[in-house]
Amino acid sequence: MTTPSAIRATGLRKQYGGTAALDGFDLTVPPGAIHGLLGPNGAGKSTAVGILTTLRRADAGEASIAGFDVRRQGAEVRRRIGLVGQAHAVDEILGGRQNLVMFARLAGLAPAAARARADELLERFGLLEAAGKPASQYSGGMRRRLDIAIALLLSPAVLFLDEPTTGLDPRGRAEVWDAVREIADRGTAVLLTTQYLDEADRMAARISVLRRGTVVAEGTPGELKRSIGGDRVEVTPSDPAMFDAAAAAVRTAIGAEATVDRELGVVTAPALDGPAATIAVLRALDEAGIEIADLELRRPTLDDVFLTLTKEAA
């Protein structure tokens, strides 16, 4: 027997009034994988998560969590998922241990089992020393780790993370990233929605980009970056009057057409062999006597992918 996908969605559609929030949404996530879900506001990310967590009902299509149908087997699905939203779910007055025990009891664990599970998660997420302190005294990263610990009380097959590091400082973000990686290493699939593209780049094995309710691209971060083009050399002449001469030198050096953006003040050309092309351009500019303010080998980023794939007509 084959292991079912942790998340599977096929042809999901959802309409609000005359607007299609989802229009044929497809997604497959295997166990233990971190999958990023990116898209501009209104692209359908929240609607997709709502349907997959049984909080909303699709108008059409099919979806399952760990092999259980989200429409017909909602109770089974809810037993197998954890959800961390943008807002903190913890009680600010209670301590970390009290929060975990309370939520464990609400989830149906017996008192002794709830206390044991709470201590296990406090240790796992580095919160044992602060277990007795009110959550109001926790740092942002500690509160987020407590949120995630609560979502993992029943060892879910899938963890949904909605903007998990919004508002956190770099240290807090790193703490959450470490916690999420450990969760995936233990076999839990993670669906991550985030506006921080560097976060998706670091965390996600694969990424789906949504636009108007449809997945317009999916792949590893590297595949998505390569899909919009390779490396580029960007030259900024010190003298704006030398733009055309700089473009000619760049063309001669790498044998490719160079474009001039006078507004941004740069000359850009594709660089198939990045480092070698950069050296060749630098030599050509020097031989032509063109002084430069900056020269950069620029690789595509997920920001470039996001802007390219989600751009809308004005």
LOFI-705783 format. One record per residue (C-alpha): chain; x, z, y; residue number from 0. Coordinates in nm, 4 decimals, padded with zeros to 6 digits, always signed. Each point is the difference from the previous one (the first is absolute). Example, Ala and Ser with C-alpha at 12.3 -4.5 7.8 and 13.67 -1.06 7.14 Angstrom:
REM residues 2
   kette       east         up      north    nr
       A   +01.2300   +00.7800   -00.4500     0
       A   +00.1370   -00.0660   +00.3440     1
//
This chain:
REM residues 314
   kette       east         up      north    nr
       A   +00.0000   +00.0000   +00.0000     0
       A   +00.1208   -00.0807   +00.3492     1
       A   +00.0020   +00.2661   +00.2712     2
       A   -00.2686   -00.0765   +00.2619     3
       A   +00.1028   -00.0605   +00.3576     4
       A   -00.0128   +00.3110   +00.2162     5
       A   -00.1935   -00.2025   +00.2598     6
       A   -00.1730   -00.3322   -00.0523     7
       A   -00.2277   -00.1749   +00.2480     8
       A   -00.1367   -00.3521   -00.0323     9
       A   -00.2013   -00.1868   +00.2590    10
       A   -00.1193   +00.3069   +00.1910    11
       A   -00.2409   -00.0805   +00.2829    12
       A   -00.1556   +00.2312   +00.2541    13
       A   -00.2042   -00.0950   +00.3041    14
       A   -00.1178   +00.2100   +00.2927    15
       A   -00.2749   -00.1827   +00.1809    16
       A   +00.1326   -00.3502   +00.0479    17
       A   +00.3667   +00.0995   -00.0272    18
       A   +00.1975   -00.0275   -00.3231    19
       A   +00.2262   +00.3058   -00.0318    20
       A   +00.1252   -00.1235   -00.3385    21
       A   -00.0211   -00.3639   -00.1011    22
       A   +00.1376   -00.0469   -00.3519    23
       A   +00.2495   +00.2877   -00.0121    24
       A   +00.2302   +00.0026   -00.3063    25
       A   +00.2504   +00.2679   -00.0995    26
       A   +00.1877   +00.1097   -00.3123    27
       A   +00.2265   +00.3065   -00.0082    28
       A   +00.1726   +00.1194   -00.3219    29
       A   +00.0528   +00.3687   -00.0851    30
       A   +00.2901   +00.1654   +00.1809    31
       A   +00.0247   -00.2658   +00.2749    32
       A   -00.0150   +00.0463   +00.3764    33
       A   -00.2025   -00.2844   +00.1526    34
       A   -00.0260   -00.0521   +00.3743    35
       A   -00.3190   -00.1228   +00.1671    36
       A   +00.0672   -00.1447   +00.3453    37
       A   -00.2198   -00.1650   +00.2576    38
       A   -00.1153   +00.0268   +00.3610    39
       A   -00.2874   +00.2253   +00.1019    40
       A   -00.3220   -00.1426   -00.1410    41
       A   +00.1752   -00.1904   -00.2807    42
       A   -00.1918   +00.1922   -00.2687    43
       A   +00.2531   +00.2609   -00.1160    44
       A   -00.2317   +00.2996   +00.0431    45
       A   -00.2908   -00.1855   -00.1595    46
       A   +00.2128   -00.0894   -00.3035    47
       A   +00.1161   +00.3609   -00.0419    48
       A   -00.3576   +00.1234   +00.0451    49
       A   -00.1244   -00.2244   -00.2807    50
       A   +00.2877   +00.0851   -00.2353    51
       A   -00.0598   +00.3744   +00.0523    52
       A   -00.3797   -00.0370   -00.0562    53
       A   -00.0785   +00.0992   +00.3604    54
       A   -00.1496   -00.3448   +00.0679    55
       A   -00.1732   -00.2567   -00.2177    56
       A   +00.1123   -00.3615   -00.0089    57
       A   -00.2553   -00.2767   +00.0491    58
       A   +00.1733   -00.2117   -00.2643    59
       A   +00.3089   -00.0048   -00.2205    60
       A   +00.1469   +00.2448   -00.2494    61
       A   +00.2418   +00.2921   +00.0269    62
       A   +00.1391   +00.2573   -00.2400    63
       A   +00.2295   +00.3024   +00.0070    64
       A   +00.1983   +00.0681   -00.3200    65
       A   -00.2495   -00.2187   -00.1859    66
       A   -00.3155   +00.1702   +00.1365    67
       A   -00.2466   -00.2058   +00.2024    68
       A   -00.0411   +00.1372   +00.3547    69
       A   -00.3674   -00.0958   +00.0148    70
       A   -00.1247   +00.1084   -00.3446    71
       A   +00.2454   +00.2817   -00.0785    72
       A   +00.0455   +00.1669   +00.3368    73
       A   +00.0342   +00.3537   -00.1376    74
       A   +00.2802   -00.1086   -00.2360    75
       A   +00.1740   -00.1815   +00.2842    76
       A   -00.0145   +00.3047   +00.2281    77
       A   +00.1645   +00.2122   -00.2706    78
       A   +00.2946   -00.2386   +00.0001    79
       A   +00.0725   -00.0430   +00.3701    80
       A   +00.1459   +00.1966   +00.2878    81
       A   -00.0627   -00.0904   +00.3637    82
       A   +00.2061   +00.1023   +00.3029    83
       A   -00.1636   -00.1133   +00.3232    84
       A   +00.1410   -00.0136   +00.3509    85
       A   -00.1379   +00.3435   +00.0913    86
       A   +00.1372   +00.3159   -00.1603    87
       A   -00.2279   +00.1444   -00.2679    88
       A   +00.1593   +00.3458   -00.0092    89
       A   -00.1593   +00.3186   +00.1309    90
       A   +00.2200   +00.1092   +00.2908    91
       A   -00.0728   +00.3716   -00.0483    92
       A   +00.0805   +00.0145   -00.3697    93
       A   +00.3525   -00.0087   -00.1397    94
       A   +00.1375   -00.2809   -00.2119    95
       A   -00.0674   +00.1781   -00.3296    96
       A   -00.3509   +00.1028   +00.1103    97
       A   -00.0796   -00.3597   +00.0972    98
       A   +00.1123   -00.1340   -00.3345    99
       A   -00.1832   +00.2674   -00.2008   100
       A   -00.3187   -00.0567   +00.2001   101
       A   +00.0023   -00.3765   -00.0541   102
       A   +00.0937   +00.0443   -00.3658   103
       A   -00.2998   +00.2297   -00.0525   104
       A   -00.2254   -00.2514   +00.1798   105
       A   +00.1326   -00.2644   -00.2398   106
       A   -00.1115   +00.2128   -00.2962   107
       A   +00.3200   +00.1747   -00.1110   108
       A   -00.0295   +00.3558   -00.1328   109
       A   +00.1570   +00.2725   +00.2204   110
       A   +00.3161   +00.0426   -00.2092   111
       A   +00.0467   -00.3778   -00.0369   112
       A   -00.0548   -00.0474   +00.3735   113
       A   +00.2690   +00.2536   +00.0878   114
       A   +00.2458   -00.1484   -00.2493   115
       A   -00.0583   -00.3544   +00.1260   116
       A   +00.0358   +00.1167   +00.3615   117
       A   +00.3393   +00.1606   -00.0689   118
       A   +00.1156   -00.3085   -00.1898   119
       A   -00.0829   -00.2288   +00.2929   120
       A   +00.1419   +00.2374   +00.2617   121
       A   +00.3334   -00.0065   -00.1812   122
       A   -00.0130   -00.3757   -00.0580   123
       A   -00.0544   -00.0721   +00.3711   124
       A   +00.2439   +00.2592   +00.1342   125
       A   -00.2690   +00.2275   +00.1432   126
       A   +00.0502   +00.3102   -00.2147   127
       A   +00.1772   +00.2031   +00.2703   128
       A   -00.2785   -00.0753   +00.2504   129
       A   -00.2820   +00.0485   -00.2517   130
       A   -00.1334   +00.3131   +00.1720   131
       A   +00.0191   -00.1274   +00.3579   132
       A   -00.3125   -00.1361   +00.1726   133
       A   -00.0030   -00.3798   -00.0057   134
       A   -00.0213   +00.0092   +00.3811   135
       A   +00.3644   +00.1106   -00.0015   136
       A   +00.1151   -00.2947   -00.2124   137
       A   +00.1901   -00.2934   +00.1475   138
       A   -00.1641   -00.3430   -00.0063   139
       A   +00.1992   -00.1054   -00.3051   140
       A   -00.0868   +00.3235   -00.1848   141
       A   -00.3711   -00.0438   +00.0705   142
       A   +00.0116   -00.3575   -00.1251   143
       A   +00.1776   +00.1092   -00.3175   144
       A   -00.2699   +00.2655   -00.0476   145
       A   -00.2669   -00.2702   +00.0486   146
       A   +00.1653   -00.2094   -00.2705   147
       A   +00.0349   +00.3020   -00.2314   148
       A   -00.3751   +00.0648   +00.0332   149
       A   -00.0712   -00.3632   -00.0893   150
       A   +00.2130   +00.0389   -00.3144   151
       A   -00.1683   +00.3141   -00.1349   152
       A   -00.1654   -00.1905   -00.2844   153
       A   +00.3003   -00.2305   -00.0699   154
       A   -00.1760   -00.3200   +00.1120   155
       A   +00.0767   -00.3448   -00.1360   156
       A   -00.0179   -00.1401   +00.3542   157
       A   +00.0830   +00.1558   +00.3362   158
       A   -00.1397   -00.1625   +00.3156   159
       A   +00.2060   +00.0679   +00.3135   160
       A   -00.1502   -00.1020   +00.3342   161
       A   +00.2592   +00.0047   +00.2805   162
       A   +00.1797   +00.2991   -00.1602   163
       A   +00.2757   +00.0427   +00.2625   164
       A   -00.1873   -00.0681   +00.3244   165
       A   +00.1294   +00.2333   +00.2697   166
       A   +00.2877   +00.1408   -00.2056   167
       A   +00.3590   +00.0186   +00.1232   168
       A   +00.2767   -00.1746   -00.2001   169
       A   +00.0703   +00.3109   -00.2092   170
       A   -00.3686   +00.0422   -00.0852   171
       A   -00.0322   -00.3666   -00.0940   172
       A   +00.3027   +00.0240   -00.2293   173
       A   -00.1490   +00.3073   -00.1702   174
       A   -00.3252   -00.1857   -00.0692   175
       A   +00.1859   -00.3095   -00.1244   176
       A   +00.1977   +00.2117   -00.2486   177
       A   -00.3209   +00.1635   -00.1232   178
       A   -00.1745   -00.3343   -00.0484   179
       A   +00.2935   -00.1504   -00.1911   180
       A   -00.0002   +00.2989   -00.2360   181
       A   -00.3742   -00.0459   -00.0580   182
       A   +00.0498   -00.3638   -00.0977   183
       A   +00.2959   +00.0869   -00.2227   184
       A   -00.2344   +00.2289   -00.1961   185
       A   -00.2373   -00.2901   -00.0708   186
       A   -00.2613   +00.0249   +00.2761   187
       A   -00.0820   -00.3269   +00.1751   188
       A   -00.0025   +00.0250   +00.3797   189
       A   -00.1970   -00.2216   +00.2376   190
       A   +00.1525   +00.0399   +00.3456   191
       A   -00.1665   -00.1198   +00.3187   192
       A   +00.2263   +00.0316   +00.3018   193
       A   +00.0677   -00.1427   +00.3440   194
       A   +00.3706   +00.0872   -00.0330   195
       A   +00.1460   -00.3174   -00.1462   196
       A   +00.3384   +00.1611   -00.0639   197
       A   -00.1864   +00.2538   -00.2145   198
       A   -00.1537   -00.2739   -00.2140   199
       A   +00.3378   -00.1738   -00.0187   200
       A   +00.1720   +00.3128   -00.1325   201
       A   -00.2765   +00.1302   -00.2237   202
       A   -00.2017   -00.2833   -00.1503   203
       A   +00.1046   -00.2039   -00.3030   204
       A   -00.2622   -00.2592   +00.0988   205
       A   -00.2069   -00.0572   +00.3131   206
       A   -00.3353   -00.1681   +00.0635   207
       A   -00.0681   -00.1300   +00.3515   208
       A   -00.3668   -00.0121   +00.1014   209
       A   -00.1572   -00.2204   +00.2638   210
       A   -00.3754   -00.0100   +00.0555   211
       A   -00.0728   +00.1650   -00.3330   212
       A   +00.2163   -00.2299   -00.2106   213
       A   +00.3490   +00.0421   -00.1435   214
       A   +00.2006   -00.2727   +00.1734   215
       A   +00.3336   +00.0882   -00.1627   216
       A   +00.1330   +00.2259   -00.2733   217
       A   +00.3486   +00.0647   -00.1327   218
       A   +00.3023   +00.2220   +00.0193   219
       A   +00.1273   +00.0756   +00.3507   220
       A   +00.2881   -00.2429   -00.0616   221
       A   -00.2311   -00.2779   -00.1176   222
       A   -00.2242   +00.0394   +00.3035   223
       A   +00.2959   -00.0123   +00.2374   224
       A   +00.1384   -00.3137   -00.1639   225
       A   -00.3414   -00.1654   +00.0164   226
       A   +00.0181   -00.0288   +00.3790   227
       A   +00.3581   -00.1296   +00.0159   228
       A   +00.3572   +00.1066   -00.0512   229
       A   +00.2691   +00.1481   +00.2223   230
       A   +00.0381   -00.1132   +00.3603   231
       A   +00.2871   +00.0036   +00.2452   232
       A   -00.1006   +00.1064   +00.3508   233
       A   +00.2375   -00.0641   +00.2910   234
       A   -00.0436   +00.1363   +00.3510   235
       A   +00.2251   -00.1852   +00.2496   236
       A   +00.1285   +00.2073   +00.2898   237
       A   -00.0791   -00.2867   +00.2393   238
       A   -00.3575   -00.1388   -00.0214   239
       A   +00.1360   -00.3355   +00.1150   240
       A   +00.1865   -00.0267   -00.3332   241
       A   -00.3086   +00.0027   -00.2240   242
       A   +00.0146   -00.3706   -00.0836   243
       A   +00.3760   +00.0065   -00.0566   244
       A   -00.0379   +00.3049   -00.2255   245
       A   -00.2731   -00.1774   -00.2001   246
       A   +00.2285   -00.3023   -00.0458   247
       A   +00.2856   +00.2220   -00.1198   248
       A   -00.2285   +00.1760   -00.2467   249
       A   -00.1287   -00.3346   -00.1355   250
       A   +00.3572   -00.1214   -00.0491   251
       A   +00.1043   +00.3220   -00.1736   252
       A   -00.2754   +00.0233   -00.2612   253
       A   -00.1481   -00.3491   -00.0119   254
       A   -00.3539   +00.1150   +00.0757   255
       A   -00.2313   -00.0362   +00.2966   256
       A   +00.0196   +00.2808   +00.2549   257
       A   -00.2899   +00.1036   +00.2208   258
       A   +00.0286   +00.1341   +00.3534   259
       A   -00.2349   +00.2725   +00.1226   260
       A   +00.0756   +00.0268   +00.3700   261
       A   -00.2557   +00.2739   +00.0532   262
       A   +00.1651   +00.2273   -00.2565   263
       A   +00.3454   -00.1319   +00.0848   264
       A   +00.1058   -00.0863   -00.3566   265
       A   +00.1098   -00.2987   -00.2045   266
       A   -00.1207   +00.0202   -00.3611   267
       A   +00.0918   -00.1971   -00.3117   268
       A   -00.0521   +00.0460   -00.3758   269
       A   +00.2974   +00.1395   -00.1902   270
       A   -00.0076   -00.0841   -00.3693   271
       A   +00.3301   +00.1781   -00.0613   272
       A   -00.0435   +00.2817   +00.2487   273
       A   +00.3460   +00.1591   +00.0429   274
       A   +00.1871   -00.3327   -00.0284   275
       A   -00.2385   -00.1641   +00.2472   276
       A   +00.0488   +00.2848   +00.2445   277
       A   +00.3792   -00.0391   -00.0101   278
       A   -00.0279   -00.3784   +00.0419   279
       A   -00.2305   +00.0396   +00.3013   280
       A   +00.2317   +00.2528   +00.1603   281
       A   +00.2983   -00.2359   -00.0383   282
       A   -00.1961   -00.2968   +00.1383   283
       A   -00.1127   +00.1960   +00.3046   284
       A   +00.3550   +00.1184   +00.0624   285
       A   +00.1407   -00.3524   -00.0274   286
       A   -00.2649   -00.1248   +00.2435   287
       A   +00.0931   +00.2753   +00.2465   288
       A   -00.3501   +00.1503   -00.0041   289
       A   -00.0073   +00.3713   +00.0737   290
       A   -00.2710   +00.1905   -00.1824   291
       A   -00.1776   +00.3277   +00.0705   292
       A   -00.1148   +00.0421   -00.3590   293
       A   +00.0092   -00.1661   -00.3407   294
       A   -00.2144   +00.1269   -00.2859   295
       A   -00.0689   -00.0946   -00.3601   296
       A   -00.3691   +00.0804   -00.0321   297
       A   -00.1756   +00.0384   -00.3325   298
       A   -00.3814   -00.0150   -00.0247   299
       A   -00.1704   +00.3392   -00.0005   300
       A   -00.3420   +00.1104   -00.1182   301
       A   -00.0955   +00.0022   +00.3679   302
       A   +00.0649   -00.3757   +00.0040   303
       A   -00.2024   -00.0420   -00.3202   304
       A   -00.2868   +00.2082   +00.1371   305
       A   -00.0155   -00.1868   +00.3296   306
       A   +00.0288   -00.3401   -00.1660   307
       A   -00.2648   +00.0594   -00.2663   308
       A   -00.2537   +00.1925   +00.2062   309
       A   +00.0102   -00.1878   +00.3302   310
       A   -00.3478   -00.0932   +00.1248   311
       A   -00.1156   -00.2756   +00.2285   312
       A   -00.0553   +00.1269   +00.3513   313
//
